[in-house]
Amino acid sequence: MKRIDLERKLRIAGCYLKREGASHSLWMNPKDGSIEAVPRHNEIKEPLAKKILKNLKVE
């Protein structure tokens, strides 16, 4: 999955970018306070993208 597509899904679900790290971006779901690191690669493997979406309670 493209990182841009993953970030779009996160924004639509109400998540926002908390901060930028050296190699990861931290995204937060304000509904429950969960935080997840998203790597800054152009392409993110499907299992990792699904894990990120699941941990942030998206979908």
mmCIF file of the N, C-alpha and C atoms, coordinates in Angstrom:
data_MODEL
# 
_entry.id   MODEL 
# 
loop_
_atom_site.group_PDB 
_atom_site.id 
_atom_site.type_symbol 
_atom_site.label_atom_id 
_atom_site.label_alt_id 
_atom_site.label_comp_id 
_atom_site.label_asym_id 
_atom_site.label_entity_id 
_atom_site.label_seq_id 
_atom_site.pdbx_PDB_ins_code 
_atom_site.Cartn_x 
_atom_site.Cartn_y 
_atom_site.Cartn_z 
_atom_site.occupancy 
_atom_site.B_iso_or_equiv 
_atom_site.pdbx_formal_charge 
_atom_site.auth_seq_id 
_atom_site.auth_comp_id 
_atom_site.auth_asym_id 
_atom_site.auth_atom_id 
_atom_site.pdbx_PDB_model_num 
ATOM 1   N N  . MET A 1 1  ? 0.850   -1.164 0.000  1.00 0.00 ? 1  MET A N  1 
ATOM 2   C CA . MET A 1 1  ? 0.000   0.000  0.000  1.00 0.00 ? 1  MET A CA 1 
ATOM 3   C C  . MET A 1 1  ? 0.905   1.240  0.000  1.00 0.00 ? 1  MET A C  1 
ATOM 4   N N  . LYS A 1 2  ? 0.528   2.222  -0.765 1.00 0.00 ? 2  LYS A N  1 
ATOM 5   C CA . LYS A 1 2  ? 1.272   3.473  -0.783 1.00 0.00 ? 2  LYS A CA 1 
ATOM 6   C C  . LYS A 1 2  ? 1.054   4.205  0.544  1.00 0.00 ? 2  LYS A C  1 
ATOM 7   N N  . ARG A 1 3  ? 2.098   4.851  1.038  1.00 0.00 ? 3  ARG A N  1 
ATOM 8   C CA . ARG A 1 3  ? 1.995   5.583  2.304  1.00 0.00 ? 3  ARG A CA 1 
ATOM 9   C C  . ARG A 1 3  ? 0.949   6.690  2.208  1.00 0.00 ? 3  ARG A C  1 
ATOM 10  N N  . ILE A 1 4  ? 0.859   7.332  1.064  1.00 0.00 ? 4  ILE A N  1 
ATOM 11  C CA . ILE A 1 4  ? -0.111  8.414  0.865  1.00 0.00 ? 4  ILE A CA 1 
ATOM 12  C C  . ILE A 1 4  ? -1.533  7.879  1.029  1.00 0.00 ? 4  ILE A C  1 
ATOM 13  N N  . ASP A 1 5  ? -1.803  6.675  0.496  1.00 0.00 ? 5  ASP A N  1 
ATOM 14  C CA . ASP A 1 5  ? -3.131  6.070  0.628  1.00 0.00 ? 5  ASP A CA 1 
ATOM 15  C C  . ASP A 1 5  ? -3.435  5.724  2.084  1.00 0.00 ? 5  ASP A C  1 
ATOM 16  N N  . LEU A 1 6  ? -2.440  5.216  2.798  1.00 0.00 ? 6  LEU A N  1 
ATOM 17  C CA . LEU A 1 6  ? -2.620  4.887  4.210  1.00 0.00 ? 6  LEU A CA 1 
ATOM 18  C C  . LEU A 1 6  ? -2.913  6.152  5.010  1.00 0.00 ? 6  LEU A C  1 
ATOM 19  N N  . GLU A 1 7  ? -2.152  7.221  4.760  1.00 0.00 ? 7  GLU A N  1 
ATOM 20  C CA . GLU A 1 7  ? -2.377  8.468  5.484  1.00 0.00 ? 7  GLU A CA 1 
ATOM 21  C C  . GLU A 1 7  ? -3.749  9.051  5.168  1.00 0.00 ? 7  GLU A C  1 
ATOM 22  N N  . ARG A 1 8  ? -4.199  8.889  3.939  1.00 0.00 ? 8  ARG A N  1 
ATOM 23  C CA . ARG A 1 8  ? -5.530  9.371  3.559  1.00 0.00 ? 8  ARG A CA 1 
ATOM 24  C C  . ARG A 1 8  ? -6.605  8.633  4.361  1.00 0.00 ? 8  ARG A C  1 
ATOM 25  N N  . LYS A 1 9  ? -6.465  7.306  4.485  1.00 0.00 ? 9  LYS A N  1 
ATOM 26  C CA . LYS A 1 9  ? -7.417  6.521  5.271  1.00 0.00 ? 9  LYS A CA 1 
ATOM 27  C C  . LYS A 1 9  ? -7.426  6.968  6.731  1.00 0.00 ? 9  LYS A C  1 
ATOM 28  N N  . LEU A 1 10 ? -6.238  7.245  7.266  1.00 0.00 ? 10 LEU A N  1 
ATOM 29  C CA . LEU A 1 10 ? -6.149  7.676  8.655  1.00 0.00 ? 10 LEU A CA 1 
ATOM 30  C C  . LEU A 1 10 ? -6.828  9.022  8.856  1.00 0.00 ? 10 LEU A C  1 
ATOM 31  N N  . ARG A 1 11 ? -6.614  9.952  7.928  1.00 0.00 ? 11 ARG A N  1 
ATOM 32  C CA . ARG A 1 11 ? -7.241  11.277 8.055  1.00 0.00 ? 11 ARG A CA 1 
ATOM 33  C C  . ARG A 1 11 ? -8.759  11.187 7.947  1.00 0.00 ? 11 ARG A C  1 
ATOM 34  N N  . ILE A 1 12 ? -9.252  10.383 7.029  1.00 0.00 ? 12 ILE A N  1 
ATOM 35  C CA . ILE A 1 12 ? -10.699 10.218 6.863  1.00 0.00 ? 12 ILE A CA 1 
ATOM 36  C C  . ILE A 1 12 ? -11.320 9.662  8.140  1.00 0.00 ? 12 ILE A C  1 
ATOM 37  N N  . ALA A 1 13 ? -10.582 8.796  8.841  1.00 0.00 ? 13 ALA A N  1 
ATOM 38  C CA . ALA A 1 13 ? -11.093 8.186  10.073 1.00 0.00 ? 13 ALA A CA 1 
ATOM 39  C C  . ALA A 1 13 ? -10.979 9.129  11.271 1.00 0.00 ? 13 ALA A C  1 
ATOM 40  N N  . GLY A 1 14 ? -10.374 10.303 11.077 1.00 0.00 ? 14 GLY A N  1 
ATOM 41  C CA . GLY A 1 14 ? -10.283 11.265 12.164 1.00 0.00 ? 14 GLY A CA 1 
ATOM 42  C C  . GLY A 1 14 ? -8.949  11.275 12.883 1.00 0.00 ? 14 GLY A C  1 
ATOM 43  N N  . CYS A 1 15 ? -8.001  10.458 12.440 1.00 0.00 ? 15 CYS A N  1 
ATOM 44  C CA . CYS A 1 15 ? -6.673  10.450 13.059 1.00 0.00 ? 15 CYS A CA 1 
ATOM 45  C C  . CYS A 1 15 ? -5.885  11.659 12.568 1.00 0.00 ? 15 CYS A C  1 
ATOM 46  N N  . TYR A 1 16 ? -4.887  12.042 13.341 1.00 0.00 ? 16 TYR A N  1 
ATOM 47  C CA . TYR A 1 16 ? -4.051  13.159 12.929 1.00 0.00 ? 16 TYR A CA 1 
ATOM 48  C C  . TYR A 1 16 ? -2.589  12.867 13.231 1.00 0.00 ? 16 TYR A C  1 
ATOM 49  N N  . LEU A 1 17 ? -1.718  13.600 12.530 1.00 0.00 ? 17 LEU A N  1 
ATOM 50  C CA . LEU A 1 17 ? -0.282  13.447 12.679 1.00 0.00 ? 17 LEU A CA 1 
ATOM 51  C C  . LEU A 1 17 ? 0.152   14.140 13.956 1.00 0.00 ? 17 LEU A C  1 
ATOM 52  N N  . LYS A 1 18 ? 0.687   13.371 14.900 1.00 0.00 ? 18 LYS A N  1 
ATOM 53  C CA . LYS A 1 18 ? 1.108   13.934 16.181 1.00 0.00 ? 18 LYS A CA 1 
ATOM 54  C C  . LYS A 1 18 ? 2.485   14.585 16.055 1.00 0.00 ? 18 LYS A C  1 
ATOM 55  N N  . ARG A 1 19 ? 3.458   13.840 15.479 1.00 0.00 ? 19 ARG A N  1 
ATOM 56  C CA . ARG A 1 19 ? 4.790   14.412 15.268 1.00 0.00 ? 19 ARG A CA 1 
ATOM 57  C C  . ARG A 1 19 ? 5.558   13.571 14.262 1.00 0.00 ? 19 ARG A C  1 
ATOM 58  N N  . GLU A 1 20 ? 6.607   14.174 13.730 1.00 0.00 ? 20 GLU A N  1 
ATOM 59  C CA . GLU A 1 20 ? 7.501   13.505 12.791 1.00 0.00 ? 20 GLU A CA 1 
ATOM 60  C C  . GLU A 1 20 ? 8.756   13.072 13.533 1.00 0.00 ? 20 GLU A C  1 
ATOM 61  N N  . GLY A 1 21 ? 9.164   11.840 13.350 1.00 0.00 ? 21 GLY A N  1 
ATOM 62  C CA . GLY A 1 21 ? 10.412  11.356 13.914 1.00 0.00 ? 21 GLY A CA 1 
ATOM 63  C C  . GLY A 1 21 ? 11.457  11.275 12.817 1.00 0.00 ? 21 GLY A C  1 
ATOM 64  N N  . ALA A 1 22 ? 12.573  10.647 13.111 1.00 0.00 ? 22 ALA A N  1 
ATOM 65  C CA . ALA A 1 22 ? 13.649  10.532 12.129 1.00 0.00 ? 22 ALA A CA 1 
ATOM 66  C C  . ALA A 1 22 ? 13.256  9.628  10.965 1.00 0.00 ? 22 ALA A C  1 
ATOM 67  N N  . SER A 1 23 ? 12.627  8.490  11.286 1.00 0.00 ? 23 SER A N  1 
ATOM 68  C CA . SER A 1 23 ? 12.262  7.553  10.220 1.00 0.00 ? 23 SER A CA 1 
ATOM 69  C C  . SER A 1 23 ? 10.799  7.130  10.280 1.00 0.00 ? 23 SER A C  1 
ATOM 70  N N  . HIS A 1 24 ? 10.053  7.636  11.271 1.00 0.00 ? 24 HIS A N  1 
ATOM 71  C CA . HIS A 1 24 ? 8.641   7.297  11.413 1.00 0.00 ? 24 HIS A CA 1 
ATOM 72  C C  . HIS A 1 24 ? 7.832   8.553  11.710 1.00 0.00 ? 24 HIS A C  1 
ATOM 73  N N  . SER A 1 25 ? 6.552   8.470  11.408 1.00 0.00 ? 25 SER A N  1 
ATOM 74  C CA . SER A 1 25 ? 5.603   9.515  11.770 1.00 0.00 ? 25 SER A CA 1 
ATOM 75  C C  . SER A 1 25 ? 4.663   8.922  12.804 1.00 0.00 ? 25 SER A C  1 
ATOM 76  N N  . LEU A 1 26 ? 4.348   9.668  13.846 1.00 0.00 ? 26 LEU A N  1 
ATOM 77  C CA . LEU A 1 26 ? 3.433   9.181  14.866 1.00 0.00 ? 26 LEU A CA 1 
ATOM 78  C C  . LEU A 1 26 ? 2.037   9.720  14.599 1.00 0.00 ? 26 LEU A C  1 
ATOM 79  N N  . TRP A 1 27 ? 1.088   8.808  14.460 1.00 0.00 ? 27 TRP A N  1 
ATOM 80  C CA . TRP A 1 27 ? -0.307  9.156  14.218 1.00 0.00 ? 27 TRP A CA 1 
ATOM 81  C C  . TRP A 1 27 ? -1.118  8.831  15.453 1.00 0.00 ? 27 TRP A C  1 
ATOM 82  N N  . MET A 1 28 ? -2.116  9.650  15.735 1.00 0.00 ? 28 MET A N  1 
ATOM 83  C CA . MET A 1 28 ? -2.929  9.475  16.932 1.00 0.00 ? 28 MET A CA 1 
ATOM 84  C C  . MET A 1 28 ? -4.408  9.459  16.569 1.00 0.00 ? 28 MET A C  1 
ATOM 85  N N  . ASN A 1 29 ? -5.144  8.579  17.241 1.00 0.00 ? 29 ASN A N  1 
ATOM 86  C CA . ASN A 1 29 ? -6.598  8.543  17.122 1.00 0.00 ? 29 ASN A CA 1 
ATOM 87  C C  . ASN A 1 29 ? -7.149  9.254  18.354 1.00 0.00 ? 29 ASN A C  1 
ATOM 88  N N  . PRO A 1 30 ? -7.733  10.453 18.203 1.00 0.00 ? 30 PRO A N  1 
ATOM 89  C CA . PRO A 1 30 ? -8.195  11.212 19.367 1.00 0.00 ? 30 PRO A CA 1 
ATOM 90  C C  . PRO A 1 30 ? -9.392  10.579 20.078 1.00 0.00 ? 30 PRO A C  1 
ATOM 91  N N  . LYS A 1 31 ? -10.085 9.662  19.420 1.00 0.00 ? 31 LYS A N  1 
ATOM 92  C CA . LYS A 1 31 ? -11.262 9.034  20.033 1.00 0.00 ? 31 LYS A CA 1 
ATOM 93  C C  . LYS A 1 31 ? -10.883 8.169  21.223 1.00 0.00 ? 31 LYS A C  1 
ATOM 94  N N  . ASP A 1 32 ? -9.760  7.455  21.115 1.00 0.00 ? 32 ASP A N  1 
ATOM 95  C CA . ASP A 1 32 ? -9.347  6.575  22.211 1.00 0.00 ? 32 ASP A CA 1 
ATOM 96  C C  . ASP A 1 32 ? -7.909  6.830  22.678 1.00 0.00 ? 32 ASP A C  1 
ATOM 97  N N  . GLY A 1 33 ? -7.209  7.744  22.026 1.00 0.00 ? 33 GLY A N  1 
ATOM 98  C CA . GLY A 1 33 ? -5.856  8.095  22.453 1.00 0.00 ? 33 GLY A CA 1 
ATOM 99  C C  . GLY A 1 33 ? -4.768  7.152  21.983 1.00 0.00 ? 33 GLY A C  1 
ATOM 100 N N  . SER A 1 34 ? -5.088  6.221  21.092 1.00 0.00 ? 34 SER A N  1 
ATOM 101 C CA . SER A 1 34 ? -4.069  5.282  20.625 1.00 0.00 ? 34 SER A CA 1 
ATOM 102 C C  . SER A 1 34 ? -3.105  5.978  19.667 1.00 0.00 ? 34 SER A C  1 
ATOM 103 N N  . ILE A 1 35 ? -1.840  5.590  19.758 1.00 0.00 ? 35 ILE A N  1 
ATOM 104 C CA . ILE A 1 35 ? -0.772  6.165  18.930 1.00 0.00 ? 35 ILE A CA 1 
ATOM 105 C C  . ILE A 1 35 ? -0.065  5.029  18.207 1.00 0.00 ? 35 ILE A C  1 
ATOM 106 N N  . GLU A 1 36 ? 0.259   5.261  16.943 1.00 0.00 ? 36 GLU A N  1 
ATOM 107 C CA . GLU A 1 36 ? 0.937   4.234  16.142 1.00 0.00 ? 36 GLU A CA 1 
ATOM 108 C C  . GLU A 1 36 ? 1.996   4.893  15.273 1.00 0.00 ? 36 GLU A C  1 
ATOM 109 N N  . ALA A 1 37 ? 3.135   4.231  15.126 1.00 0.00 ? 37 ALA A N  1 
ATOM 110 C CA . ALA A 1 37 ? 4.220   4.718  14.278 1.00 0.00 ? 37 ALA A CA 1 
ATOM 111 C C  . ALA A 1 37 ? 4.012   4.219  12.851 1.00 0.00 ? 37 ALA A C  1 
ATOM 112 N N  . VAL A 1 38 ? 4.126   5.133  11.908 1.00 0.00 ? 38 VAL A N  1 
ATOM 113 C CA . VAL A 1 38 ? 4.001   4.801  10.490 1.00 0.00 ? 38 VAL A CA 1 
ATOM 114 C C  . VAL A 1 38 ? 5.347   5.097  9.829  1.00 0.00 ? 38 VAL A C  1 
ATOM 115 N N  . PRO A 1 39 ? 5.986   4.081  9.237  1.00 0.00 ? 39 PRO A N  1 
ATOM 116 C CA . PRO A 1 39 ? 7.292   4.319  8.598  1.00 0.00 ? 39 PRO A CA 1 
ATOM 117 C C  . PRO A 1 39 ? 7.156   5.257  7.403  1.00 0.00 ? 39 PRO A C  1 
ATOM 118 N N  . ARG A 1 40 ? 8.219   5.983  7.120  1.00 0.00 ? 40 ARG A N  1 
ATOM 119 C CA . ARG A 1 40 ? 8.178   6.933  6.014  1.00 0.00 ? 40 ARG A CA 1 
ATOM 120 C C  . ARG A 1 40 ? 8.776   6.343  4.747  1.00 0.00 ? 40 ARG A C  1 
ATOM 121 N N  . HIS A 1 41 ? 8.329   5.153  4.386  1.00 0.00 ? 41 HIS A N  1 
ATOM 122 C CA . HIS A 1 41 ? 8.703   4.536  3.117  1.00 0.00 ? 41 HIS A CA 1 
ATOM 123 C C  . HIS A 1 41 ? 7.596   4.861  2.123  1.00 0.00 ? 41 HIS A C  1 
ATOM 124 N N  . ASN A 1 42 ? 7.935   4.901  0.855  1.00 0.00 ? 42 ASN A N  1 
ATOM 125 C CA . ASN A 1 42 ? 6.902   5.158  -0.154 1.00 0.00 ? 42 ASN A CA 1 
ATOM 126 C C  . ASN A 1 42 ? 5.897   4.023  -0.203 1.00 0.00 ? 42 ASN A C  1 
ATOM 127 N N  . GLU A 1 43 ? 6.368   2.823  -0.027 1.00 0.00 ? 43 GLU A N  1 
ATOM 128 C CA . GLU A 1 43 ? 5.517   1.636  -0.092 1.00 0.00 ? 43 GLU A CA 1 
ATOM 129 C C  . GLU A 1 43 ? 5.564   0.934  1.260  1.00 0.00 ? 43 GLU A C  1 
ATOM 130 N N  . ILE A 1 44 ? 4.385   0.682  1.842  1.00 0.00 ? 44 ILE A N  1 
ATOM 131 C CA . ILE A 1 44 ? 4.286   -0.023 3.120  1.00 0.00 ? 44 ILE A CA 1 
ATOM 132 C C  . ILE A 1 44 ? 3.626   -1.371 2.843  1.00 0.00 ? 44 ILE A C  1 
ATOM 133 N N  . LYS A 1 45 ? 4.231   -2.442 3.339  1.00 0.00 ? 45 LYS A N  1 
ATOM 134 C CA . LYS A 1 45 ? 3.699   -3.780 3.078  1.00 0.00 ? 45 LYS A CA 1 
ATOM 135 C C  . LYS A 1 45 ? 2.306   -3.930 3.685  1.00 0.00 ? 45 LYS A C  1 
ATOM 136 N N  . GLU A 1 46 ? 1.466   -4.717 3.008  1.00 0.00 ? 46 GLU A N  1 
ATOM 137 C CA . GLU A 1 46 ? 0.063   -4.882 3.406  1.00 0.00 ? 46 GLU A CA 1 
ATOM 138 C C  . GLU A 1 46 ? -0.123  -5.329 4.850  1.00 0.00 ? 46 GLU A C  1 
ATOM 139 N N  . PRO A 1 47 ? 0.613   -6.345 5.340  1.00 0.00 ? 47 PRO A N  1 
ATOM 140 C CA . PRO A 1 47 ? 0.392   -6.761 6.730  1.00 0.00 ? 47 PRO A CA 1 
ATOM 141 C C  . PRO A 1 47 ? 0.665   -5.630 7.730  1.00 0.00 ? 47 PRO A C  1 
ATOM 142 N N  . LEU A 1 48 ? 1.684   -4.826 7.485  1.00 0.00 ? 48 LEU A N  1 
ATOM 143 C CA . LEU A 1 48 ? 1.993   -3.717 8.372  1.00 0.00 ? 48 LEU A CA 1 
ATOM 144 C C  . LEU A 1 48 ? 0.920   -2.640 8.284  1.00 0.00 ? 48 LEU A C  1 
ATOM 145 N N  . ALA A 1 49 ? 0.448   -2.346 7.084  1.00 0.00 ? 49 ALA A N  1 
ATOM 146 C CA . ALA A 1 49 ? -0.611  -1.345 6.918  1.00 0.00 ? 49 ALA A CA 1 
ATOM 147 C C  . ALA A 1 49 ? -1.884  -1.786 7.645  1.00 0.00 ? 49 ALA A C  1 
ATOM 148 N N  . LYS A 1 50 ? -2.227  -3.065 7.544  1.00 0.00 ? 50 LYS A N  1 
ATOM 149 C CA . LYS A 1 50 ? -3.413  -3.582 8.238  1.00 0.00 ? 50 LYS A CA 1 
ATOM 150 C C  . LYS A 1 50 ? -3.244  -3.505 9.748  1.00 0.00 ? 50 LYS A C  1 
ATOM 151 N N  . LYS A 1 51 ? -2.027  -3.775 10.240 1.00 0.00 ? 51 LYS A N  1 
ATOM 152 C CA . LYS A 1 51 ? -1.758  -3.700 11.677 1.00 0.00 ? 51 LYS A CA 1 
ATOM 153 C C  . LYS A 1 51 ? -1.924  -2.268 12.176 1.00 0.00 ? 51 LYS A C  1 
ATOM 154 N N  . ILE A 1 52 ? -1.405  -1.309 11.418 1.00 0.00 ? 52 ILE A N  1 
ATOM 155 C CA . ILE A 1 52 ? -1.512  0.098  11.792 1.00 0.00 ? 52 ILE A CA 1 
ATOM 156 C C  . ILE A 1 52 ? -2.978  0.517  11.847 1.00 0.00 ? 52 ILE A C  1 
ATOM 157 N N  . LEU A 1 53 ? -3.737  0.150  10.827 1.00 0.00 ? 53 LEU A N  1 
ATOM 158 C CA . LEU A 1 53 ? -5.165  0.498  10.789 1.00 0.00 ? 53 LEU A CA 1 
ATOM 159 C C  . LEU A 1 53 ? -5.919  -0.164 11.938 1.00 0.00 ? 53 LEU A C  1 
ATOM 160 N N  . LYS A 1 54 ? -5.581  -1.407 12.238 1.00 0.00 ? 54 LYS A N  1 
ATOM 161 C CA . LYS A 1 54 ? -6.253  -2.118 13.326 1.00 0.00 ? 54 LYS A CA 1 
ATOM 162 C C  . LYS A 1 54 ? -5.930  -1.479 14.678 1.00 0.00 ? 54 LYS A C  1 
ATOM 163 N N  . ASN A 1 55 ? -4.662  -1.154 14.916 1.00 0.00 ? 55 ASN A N  1 
ATOM 164 C CA . ASN A 1 55 ? -4.260  -0.580 16.198 1.00 0.00 ? 55 ASN A CA 1 
ATOM 165 C C  . ASN A 1 55 ? -4.851  0.812  16.418 1.00 0.00 ? 55 ASN A C  1 
ATOM 166 N N  . LEU A 1 56 ? -5.098  1.551  15.323 1.00 0.00 ? 56 LEU A N  1 
ATOM 167 C CA . LEU A 1 56 ? -5.709  2.865  15.447 1.00 0.00 ? 56 LEU A CA 1 
ATOM 168 C C  . LEU A 1 56 ? -7.229  2.786  15.333 1.00 0.00 ? 56 LEU A C  1 
ATOM 169 N N  . LYS A 1 57 ? -7.744  1.570  15.252 1.00 0.00 ? 57 LYS A N  1 
ATOM 170 C CA . LYS A 1 57 ? -9.186  1.316  15.182 1.00 0.00 ? 57 LYS A CA 1 
ATOM 171 C C  . LYS A 1 57 ? -9.855  2.031  14.013 1.00 0.00 ? 57 LYS A C  1 
ATOM 172 N N  . VAL A 1 58 ? -9.251  1.858  12.837 1.00 0.00 ? 58 VAL A N  1 
ATOM 173 C CA . VAL A 1 58 ? -9.774  2.404  11.596 1.00 0.00 ? 58 VAL A CA 1 
ATOM 174 C C  . VAL A 1 58 ? -10.388 1.250  10.815 1.00 0.00 ? 58 VAL A C  1 
ATOM 175 N N  . GLU A 1 59 ? -11.478 1.470  10.123 1.00 0.00 ? 59 GLU A N  1 
ATOM 176 C CA . GLU A 1 59 ? -12.213 0.502  9.281  1.00 0.00 ? 59 GLU A CA 1 
ATOM 177 C C  . GLU A 1 59 ? -13.224 -0.268 10.030 1.00 0.00 ? 59 GLU A C  1 
# 
